[in-house]
Amino acid sequence: MTEQDLQNEINWAPVSSYYYWSTDIQSAKVGEFRLPVSVNQVIYDSGASLCYLPTRDFKALIEEVTRDQKCISIDGTEVIC
């Protein structure tokens, strides 16, 4: 995918596995902040409301998303804002 692809309302990525709904990942962004990514593949589960990430990536994501908010972390896995 290119930067131009990301400007569209719907973004498509090729499926990289025949066994799971998964795609390759090179980077992730929240706004203009590029998150560190320590994996090279993402598996999507449209039936779950949970998001599984390596701990290091999760902490970076939560830090960025909650930067300007007063939030508390419960056991490092659940954040309440």
HELIX and SHEET records of a PDB file:
HELIX    1   1 ASP A    5  GLN A    7  5                                   3    
HELIX    2   2 THR A   55  VAL A   65  1                                  11    
SHEET    1   A 2 SER A  22  ASP A  24  0                                        
SHEET    2   A 2 GLN A  41  ILE A  43 -1                                        
SHEET    1   B 2 ALA A  28  VAL A  30  0                                        
SHEET    2   B 2 PHE A  33  LEU A  35 -1                                        
SHEET    1   C 2 ILE A  72  ILE A  74  0                                        
SHEET    2   C 2 GLU A  78  ILE A  80 -1                                        
END                                                                             
